[in-house]
Amino acid sequence: MFFPELAFNRGPLSTGKKLELAVDETIAPSRVLGSAFTAGVGQARDALPGYGQEWVGYGKRFSSSMASNASSHLFGTFLLPSMLHQDPRYFVKLYGTPAQRVAYAIRRVVVTRTDTGDEVPNWSGTLGGLMAEALANSYLPSDERTADKTFSRFGIRIGFGIVNNVVREYWPTIFKSLRVSKIVPSVGSDPGTVRPPVGPPSPPKS
């Protein structure tokens, strides 16, 4: 429910499933709460001043954030992955040192998997975010509709994507510690995951 893009299996997603995932991501509690939070921060900083203040201004900021998220998921989770045969889900590493897992989460911003499991540049995620910010120029205040501000918003989106990946990487670990196993991805969901050895080491072969 909270992170519907966490992978539970390695099988490919159909085009219909990618569309379903895009919708689930758009209405997930994490996205709604994130938009509510960023709208509040924007209100306090008077970001997007063309929207004004009070509840009307907050509502416009919240709505524009939700709209931007929806278009990002439409492009980055459904349309481009379907065209490029890329897998938009996040595959948790699950094992490794904190530094290795954080590095993996950062790398997943620019590297993704194809439907057949190969690693490729994450054109779906990066171009999807850029297309969403370009589309946002149709409803943001007029002073935000410049190339500089479009790419600035895109850069901020990439930064939030890194933070989001780190949270997703440790989300299953948190829920395992709480013994909530139903929403934890299957162990070894990422092909690069190596389960640590259990028990005493095997004797060397002669």
CORZI-V949006 format. One record per run of one state. SS is the DSSP state (a for helix, b for strand, c for the rest). FROM is the first residue (numbers start at 0). TO is the last residue. If there is no record, write none. Layout:
ss->SS from->FROM to->TO
ss->SS from->FROM to->TO
This chain:
ss->c from->0 to->4
ss->b from->5 to->5
ss->c from->6 to->13
ss->a from->14 to->26
ss->c from->27 to->27
ss->a from->28 to->44
ss->c from->45 to->47
ss->a from->48 to->50
ss->c from->51 to->52
ss->a from->53 to->83
ss->c from->84 to->84
ss->b from->85 to->86
ss->c from->87 to->88
ss->b from->89 to->89
ss->c from->90 to->96
ss->a from->97 to->106
ss->c from->107 to->109
ss->b from->110 to->113
ss->c from->114 to->117
ss->b from->118 to->120
ss->c from->121 to->121
ss->a from->122 to->135
ss->c from->136 to->140
ss->a from->141 to->143
ss->c from->144 to->145
ss->a from->146 to->176
ss->c from->177 to->205
